């Protein structure tokens, strides 16, 4: 059978080709930085150096690298690169204090398949600085806009202050700690985790500085841009002599505004100015609804104001009791009653003449210290009335023992 194989030209050619390949691999084993020697195959790896420092020191020089030339067998060469991912180069800079030092490097966690290795360079030069920790305020910037028809309120986040730590020179260059949150396309309130970066005065990230916490949860309050708002008449000017404004009614009494979230609308409603200057009879006018800063539109754009004008009247109301508000343990010395002269629309004046209980005279004793004091008498009147005179301007009160 061997004779037949040797006489077969095709088989001989195949055997020769296999032997040639084996010989070529043996001669050209050096590939991608590897070199075959009498003791095995050598390959080079560029590895960063992990500099071990004390807790109160920090490395400020650039992280150095060394070249590790490792020798292994030809059979282990295919897995050498993945095995070397566990290897580390370290240098011990603990308990040295601030300054510049030359340190020896050492390799740890070398793969078991490595026969020998060399490190170049064998020493590195590092600079250490004291580690400092300070507090900085956080600034959150919002990019993007909510979906059409929605408005974004003020972002809310818990960590107003964070700690930054690192080399003194690096920490001093931090102007602010900032984060950016995207509100694009939001149609409801959402909370996002935002990374924080230490920035210098030019807005560039400062390397070597640690922020604690490194991120904050930011809530983006999103509400509908359309809100219903109550309309309140705000009377300006004075009617003609001998006349008074009995009432002002707005139709409708509410409107729909866009642009301001509900939380930013006035609690008392949107005030609509109504000018009654020179009026001597009841009238109906159309008044535009004003836009507050931040509002983009209001519907309807105008409101109808129904203004009731009556002849004015005057009435003198006697024996109005003086009461004390704003404090307890305070008694009234005198006067105990006052006479109040009021003026206003005839119907309003006639109403208080029949029942003066809606007219209140009082002194505010809030904040009063112990002893006796003379406090101004104030008068509360129904809408449409104003005080012309009061029989006493002040009342004497005294704290009780």
ABEGO torsion letter per residue (X at the ends): XAAAAAABAAAAAAAAAAAAAAAAAAAAABBGGBBBBAAEBBBBBBBBBBBBBBAABBBABBBBBBBBBBBBBAAAAAAAAAAAAABBBBBBABGAEBEBBBBBBBBBGBBAABABBBBOBABBBBBBBBBBBBBBBBBBBBBEBBBBGBBBBBBBBABABBBBBEBAAAAAABABBBBBBBABGBABBBBBBBBBBBBBAAGBBBBGBBBOBABBBBBBBBBBABBBBBBBBBBBEBBBBGBBBABBBBOBABBBBBGBBAAABBAAEBBBBBBABGBABBBBBBBBBBBBBGBABBOBABBBBBBBBBBBBBBBBBGBBBBBBGBBGBBBAOBABBBBBBBEBAAAAAAAAABAAABBBBBBABGBBBEBBBBBBBBBBBBGBBBABBABABBBBBBBX
